[in-house]
Amino acid sequence: MEPIWSLQDAKNKFSEVVERAIHHGPQKVSRRNIPAVVVLSFHDYDTLRHKNKHLGDFFLKSPLHATPLNMDRSKNMPRQI
């Protein structure tokens, strides 16, 4: 289980929290025993920020991209109200 820093410990050992975020991954911080924030390296942040930037790329990477779509419109009349 990943350790969760208390806010007080994170403030007192901020340099260590940052070092661990850089070398070991995101660091969780809680306030009053409730998860509050995550400290992550700039590289991790930048990767998340640029992930799936273009919608077209997202669809091309989908496992369903080769599935044919039925684009025929129904010729039924709308229901009566």
N, C-alpha and C positions, 0 to 999 in steps of 0.2 A: 504494500500500500504506500502511495506517495505521501510524504509528510506534508502537513499543512501548517504554515507559519501563523502564529498569532500576530495580530497587528503590532503589538508591543515588541515582540521578538524581531519582527521584520524591520521595524524602525531602528531598533538597537543594533541589528546586524545587517543593515541594508547592503553594504558592500558584499557580504557573503551571499545574500539573496540574489544579487545581480550576477555574481560569479557563477552560482549554481544555475541560474537561468541561461547563461551563455554556454556553459559546458555540459549541463545535465538536462536541460529542457525547462519548460514552464514551471513556475513556482506559485503555488496557491497560497493566498493570504486570507485569513478569516478575521472578522470583527465580531466580538461577543459570541464566539463559537458558531458563527454563520459565515459560510464562504462569501467573500466580498469581492476580491479581485485576483487577477493572475498577472504575474510579472513574467514577461518573456523577452527573449533576445530580439534585437532589431531584425536579425536575419529571419527568425520565425515570424515576426510581425509582417515583414515585407512579403514573405512567401504567402501568408494568408491573405494579405491585401491584394495581391496580384493573381490569386488563384481564380481560374475560370473568368478571365477578364472579358473575353468576347463570347457572346451568346452563340455565335456560329461554331466556334471551337468546342464549346460545351456540347452542342448537338452532335458534332462530328466524333467526339470521344465517347459518346453514349453507346452502350452495347446494343441499343435498338436502332442505330442509325441506318442499318440496311433493311429494316422492316418496312414493307410496303404499307402505304396509308390509303385507306378508302376515302377518296375525296368526292364521291358522288353525293349529290344533294337529294334529299328525300323529296319526292314529288307529291307527297300527301298534303291535303289541305289542313290548315291549322284547326284545332278543335274549336267547337262552338262554345261560347260562354253563355 
